[in-house]
Amino acid sequence: MTHAKIKKVVFPVGGLGTRFLPATKSMPKEMLPVVNKPLIHYAFEEARAAGAQEFIFVTGRNKHAIEDHFDHVYELQSHLSTKNKRLELEMTSDWLPPPGNISFIRQQEPLGLGHAVWCARHAVGNEPFAVILADDMVLSKTPCLKQMVEAYDEVGGNVLGVMDIPREKTGSYGIVDIDADAKPRNRRLIKAKGLVEKPSPEKAPSTLSIIGRYILQPEVFHILDRQKPGAGGEIQLTDAITKMIGEKPVHGYRFEGVRYDCGGLVGFVAANVAYALEREDIHDRMVSELREVFKRGRVKE
Ligand code: G1P
């Protein structure tokens, strides 16, 4: 069976980024750099590598820098081209999607992830689509969403990126209630019989957590039309997906790769180190700098 292609990706970028204050006082958290690229740029590249052509950003106030990032910057470009700085020009604008393939929607109030995704309903229309949360980064050989699209091509329905976490952390994530009787063909797939948003370790049905990668059927919008606030008083995407179970299959996909939760300081700094070490041009210098840092210990202790 063939399944409708995933052409559109939604990026909810309305969050306030309070964990990163004061850096995020006047700058969106999605513009924080990991090495030399903003978080949102990695998310965009991942969407593109998975075959997406339309990029829908659900923004909030104070997010202009994201729009500017996805536009030309004429003064800089003309300066770079006068100086014949080909590489810098490439990094500035060669990757921009064609006009009309990128859109920005305002989520006027931060009512939760489910609400942010619902704000994109008219832009997405009646077709399956993907959601990427830029603060979840996955360092992998094959980009995470591409892996998921391949799995989706086999099973259709809804596919969520999942990974095992220590039980004490279940309260920070959506957790999968695994259908142990189902035997999906792909060894990385598991079938969900339920999902719970941020359960306490005692109540969590498993330790399999959802990361910020989703392939969803458009029916989720009808459910979100009527979705009441859930955990944390927010309209939860997890709750709406749960309601689709039985109508449309929901699979978790254990992606290949390492996830960095850049929603918090430690994950973000760790991602910077890991992504820097991946780079051929700075790998060796990074290793010796890091050795020095560890050898030195804490300076202000
Ligand atoms: C959101 C989702 C949660 C998911 C997480 C992944 O939570 O609601 O189900 O596990 O992203 O990062 P948030 O991080 O916005 O609190």
Boltz pocket constraint, residues with backbone or C-beta under 6 A from the ligand:
constraints:
  - pocket:
      binder: B
      contacts: [[A, 113], [A, 133], [A, 136], [A, 172], [A, 173], [A, 174], [A, 175], [A, 197], [A, 198], [A, 209], [A, 210], [A, 211], [A, 212], [A, 236], [A, 237], [A, 238], [A, 263]]
      max_distance: 6.0
